[in-house]
């Protein structure tokens, strides 16, 4: 929190809690970056402490990632670093009463075409499944889950697939 007194600017953080700044003062450089988790190579349940992280999905045989109990403001971005070639990457809510809504774009046909899929309020979708082809899960896929209520995650992003694409939203 900044304040002014007699043409001086004070910022929290000095030895006494306030550090004065003037025209000759150096302001420290601040860098903000997201935490990166992974690449994951086994099924896991995420924690609230990992909120804001980029979760790398990195095993060709797929896995299940379970979201933590919803807390409004919690956010996870999932980045595919290894294309799934068997089974699927599944991102699922922690219980059947916590749902997914939102929309994402999927690129396909050598990434020259795209479609949008959505899950609307009132659906019973609790998971986002990528099989490495028609429902996406190829390298570069980036899907974000933002908790918007105690029973709802908002999903958005870009998914890469192949063939005749289908939705990644599912009821299980």
ABEGO torsion letter per residue (X at the ends): XBBBBGGBBBBBGBAAGBBBBBAABBBBBBBBBBBBBOBBABBBBBBAAABGBBBBBABAAEBBBBBBBBBBGBBBBBBBABBBABEBBBBBBABAABBBBEBBBBBBGGGABBBBBBBBBGBABABBBBAGBAAEGBBGBBBBBBBABAABBBBBEBBBBBEBBBBABBAX
